[in-house]
Amino acid sequence: MKLRHLLIAAALVFVCGLVLHTPAAVIYGWTHSDPATPLRLYGVEGTLVSGRAAQVAHSSQPLLAGLRWTLKPWSLLLGRASYQLTADGPPLLLDGIVASGLGGTRIGDLKASGDLRAVAAAAGQPFVPVSGQVGVDLQRLRLRDRWPSEAEGQLRVIGLKWALAREPVALGDYAADVRTDNGELVALISTLAGVVDVNGDARLKPDRSYELTLQLRPRPEAPAMVTNLLRSIGAPDAQGYYRLRRNGSMAQ
């Protein structure tokens, strides 16, 4: 190997080492100076190799507390930075692996759980008429241009309740099994236990459009209020199912 190549390699190693061991708060200040950025970290400590943030907020809404990260050094050989992430404070508990590189962002072996309303508020929906606990178990998720292009896993909503009644009305537990189908992300929705039979799917398409198709039917033990809520969708079909269809486009 020529001396020039050795000097270039040594310089690259030096620069990488310098960046990786620069205080994370300094790096964060350099890369997130735009006040319009929706994701904000507070109480940043440590370095890019290992560090923590006291709190993470999205659109000014608390999302994570006690976030910790640890770099997996071998991932740098593959042209990406892979981190083990954990967060142990509400509203959302988190444990998983996030990797970022030229091919986009990849998330794997991710488990998260938290309050449904808090998660919805952080996602830009400050008012939802239901309450409950949400759980996520993702084997893999790939993002390109900040849009999901591939996924496999399950989303669960446990203890779902209609919260606008004088007394909250228990609806039950529901799941969405997520997979990729011909370039679309498909979530197959079903009832685990509850007073409403739900089945259908939600689809996210590469052009950032979405479609939601559900059929819902109250079970015999369902309170009258649940049946009244379903009637607001329209008339049931011959099998007693109320059909819900929604579609639209997500902002860039």
Phi and psi in degrees as a GROMACS rama.xvg file:
@    title "Ramachandran Plot"
@    xaxis  label "Phi"
@    yaxis  label "Psi"
@TYPE xy
-68.1179  153.726  LYS-2
-58.2556  -36.8748  LEU-3
-61.4751  -41.6023  ARG-4
-65.4753  -39.8358  HIS-5
-62.526  -40.9926  LEU-6
-66.104  -39.7911  LEU-7
-63.938  -44.6512  ILE-8
-62.1678  -42.8256  ALA-9
-63.437  -39.3428  ALA-10
-65.0084  -41.5248  ALA-11
-63.8916  -42.6133  LEU-12
-61.5655  -42.2887  VAL-13
-62.9663  -45.8236  PHE-14
-64.2682  -44.693  VAL-15
-60.5869  -44.5689  CYS-16
-62.8189  -38.7609  GLY-17
-64.2941  -45.4245  LEU-18
-65.9896  -45.6307  VAL-19
-63.7116  -26.8223  LEU-20
-105.317  6.6221  HIS-21
-71.006  140.784  THR-22
-50.7662  132.574  PRO-23
-59.9369  -32.6715  ALA-24
-62.4672  -35.6809  ALA-25
-69.0435  -46.424  VAL-26
-60.4843  -43.7193  ILE-27
-61.944  -40.662  TYR-28
-62.3599  -36.9598  GLY-29
-68.4505  -40.5476  TRP-30
-95.296  -12.4376  THR-31
-128.745  47.306  HIS-32
-80.0404  -17.1951  SER-33
-74.201  117.17  ASP-34
-65.8489  -16.1851  PRO-35
-80.9031  -8.62477  ALA-36
-61.9181  123.722  THR-37
-70.7193  -28.8012  PRO-38
-94.1274  123.689  LEU-39
-128.641  140.937  ARG-40
-112.403  141.989  LEU-41
-128.931  144.076  TYR-42
67.3332  45.2614  GLY-43
-77.7363  131.47  VAL-44
-137.04  163.397  GLU-45
85.7831  -154.295  GLY-46
-129.239  -176.357  THR-47
-69.598  -21.5195  LEU-48
-74.4842  -44.263  VAL-49
-155.182  127.832  SER-50
-167.71  -170.831  GLY-51
-153.31  160.614  ARG-52
-131.824  132.474  ALA-53
-63.7858  -35.9493  ALA-54
-153.194  147.186  GLN-55
-123.319  130.881  VAL-56
-124.813  148.579  ALA-57
-124.968  122.469  HIS-58
53.9122  42.9042  SER-59
70.0773  5.4295  SER-60
-103.527  129.85  GLN-61
-57.2899  136.288  PRO-62
-123.214  -47.853  LEU-63
-133.157  151.716  LEU-64
-134.353  143.262  ALA-65
66.5711  39.5807  GLY-66
-72.0098  131.885  LEU-67
-127.501  144.185  ARG-68
-133.627  147.269  TRP-69
-138.607  123.467  THR-70
-73.3766  138.161  LEU-71
-95.3171  99.8633  LYS-72
-56.8121  -34.3669  PRO-73
-60.8869  -24.6396  TRP-74
-66.5346  -24.5274  SER-75
-63.7273  -28.4062  LEU-76
-68.6779  -20.0962  LEU-77
-95.8797  5.44197  LEU-78
81.8198  21.8444  GLY-79
-146.845  159.967  ARG-80
-104.225  118.875  ALA-81
-112.223  131.981  SER-82
-126.675  141.474  TYR-83
-88.5797  121.733  GLN-84
-114.876  138.957  LEU-85
-139.329  146.939  THR-86
-141.573  126.13  ALA-87
-114.245  14.2425  ASP-88
-125.172  149.585  GLY-89
-66.0187  159.391  PRO-90
-85.4453  -13.0024  PRO-91
-130.356  120.859  LEU-92
-86.4122  143.833  LEU-93
-146.295  142.171  LEU-94
-155.926  117.405  ASP-95
-179.009  -175.312  GLY-96
-118.464  130.4  ILE-97
-124.848  128.522  VAL-98
-126.3  139.558  ALA-99
-131.812  136.193  SER-100
-163.49  -162.141  GLY-101
-64.6663  -27.0655  LEU-102
-85.3528  7.1132  GLY-103
105.951  -162.618  GLY-104
-107.051  134.685  THR-105
-122.664  137.644  ARG-106
-123.092  133.073  ILE-107
-142.155  152.078  GLY-108
48.6922  46.678  ASP-109
-97.6423  129.435  LEU-110
-125.247  131.279  LYS-111
-144.84  149.792  ALA-112
-154.308  151.474  SER-113
175.438  -174.615  GLY-114
-74.4393  129.829  ASP-115
-60.0456  -44.1897  LEU-116
-66.0268  -40.2083  ARG-117
-65.159  -40.9959  ALA-118
-65.8286  -41.572  VAL-119
-63.4347  -39.4945  ALA-120
-63.554  -41.6368  ALA-121
-67.1543  -24.9009  ALA-122
-87.2571  4.39793  ALA-123
97.1485  11.7605  GLY-124
-118.999  81.827  GLN-125
-69.0257  -18.072  PRO-126
-125.946  118.291  PHE-127
-130.453  142.239  VAL-128
-82.8569  10.101  PRO-129
-128.536  162.642  VAL-130
-133.624  165.375  SER-131
155.394  -172.897  GLY-132
-114.614  135.558  GLN-133
-109.651  140.085  VAL-134
-131.014  139.245  GLY-135
-125.443  132.542  VAL-136
-132.011  98.0174  ASP-137
-107.32  119.715  LEU-138
-73.843  -37.1207  GLN-139
-160.592  149.134  ARG-140
-151.098  131.429  LEU-141
-121.53  132.731  ARG-142
-114.787  136.544  LEU-143
-129.815  127.205  ARG-144
53.1949  41.0314  ASP-145
62.5218  29.5068  ARG-146
-136.654  134.072  TRP-147
-66.2752  130.315  PRO-148
-114.967  -15.7087  SER-149
-157.957  137.997  GLU-150
-159.599  153.469  ALA-151
-152.226  126.977  GLU-152
164.223  -162.396  GLY-153
-143.609  141.349  GLN-154
-115.158  133.185  LEU-155
-126.01  142.404  ARG-156
-118.557  116.243  VAL-157
-110.829  137.502  ILE-158
67.7603  37.7493  GLY-159
-66.2304  134.045  LEU-160
-136.107  143.253  LYS-161
-80.5882  119.504  TRP-162
-98.9713  -0.92026  ALA-163
-92.667  -4.95118  LEU-164
-79.7208  165.452  ALA-165
-56.5175  -41.4197  ARG-166
-118.751  129.182  GLU-167
-53.3256  137.677  PRO-168
-101.604  119.473  VAL-169
-69.7602  128.58  ALA-170
-107.361  -33.0664  LEU-171
126.3  -158.6  GLY-172
-119.644  138.138  ASP-173
-139.316  155.128  TYR-174
-135.288  153.612  ALA-175
-132.409  114.443  ALA-176
-89.9187  120.935  ASP-177
-103.177  136.363  VAL-178
-152.263  172.76  ARG-179
-106.826  133.732  THR-180
-138.665  108.165  ASP-181
52.3993  44.9257  ASN-182
84.453  -6.75615  GLY-183
-102.817  147.163  GLU-184
-90.6083  123.992  LEU-185
-119.164  129.316  VAL-186
-113.25  113.68  ALA-187
-88.0007  117.112  LEU-188
-101.411  136.364  ILE-189
-151.85  165.932  SER-190
-92.8507  129.945  THR-191
-88.631  -46.1955  LEU-192
-165.223  138.209  ALA-193
160.024  -176.136  GLY-194
-95.9336  1.8472  VAL-195
-130.597  126.532  VAL-196
-80.1439  121.725  ASP-197
-126.079  132.847  VAL-198
-151.699  151.827  ASN-199
154.084  -160.989  GLY-200
-151.17  158.784  ASP-201
-122.881  140.054  ALA-202
-128.97  132.835  ARG-203
-110.762  127.147  LEU-204
-107.421  158.29  LYS-205
-57.9397  -26.0776  PRO-206
-83.9802  13.1455  ASP-207
69.2552  22.1092  ARG-208
-96.3461  163.883  SER-209
-139.658  155.971  TYR-210
-137.884  137.001  GLU-211
-126.212  123.65  LEU-212
-130.649  116.208  THR-213
-132.697  150.86  LEU-214
-126.913  133.697  GLN-215
-130.352  138.384  LEU-216
-142.077  126.882  ARG-217
-68.9531  139.286  PRO-218
-80.0539  162.854  ARG-219
-55.4297  -31.4107  PRO-220
-86.069  2.2438  GLU-221
-66.4661  135.89  ALA-222
-60.3885  156.442  PRO-223
-59.5327  -32.5295  ALA-224
-63.5288  -35.039  MET-225
-64.4051  -44.195  VAL-226
-62.1857  -40.3127  THR-227
-64.1348  -38.0439  ASN-228
-63.8447  -42.2362  LEU-229
-67.0363  -31.5107  LEU-230
-64.8167  -22.432  ARG-231
-68.0121  -16.4061  SER-232
-75.7809  -34.1636  ILE-233
147.364  -164.423  GLY-234
-84.6151  145.553  ALA-235
-75.6418  160.783  PRO-236
-85.3098  -170.283  ASP-237
-64.5459  -25.1645  ALA-238
-91.592  2.90585  GLN-239
86.5707  10.201  GLY-240
-89.4687  137.371  TYR-241
-95.8285  130.447  TYR-242
-105.175  131.413  ARG-243
-122.517  126.152  LEU-244
-131.428  131.715  ARG-245
-139.02  145.367  ARG-246
-151.419  160.948  ASN-247
175.906  -163.76  GLY-248
-134.945  140.373  SER-249
-88.1781  146.029  MET-250
-66.1212  148.902  ALA-251
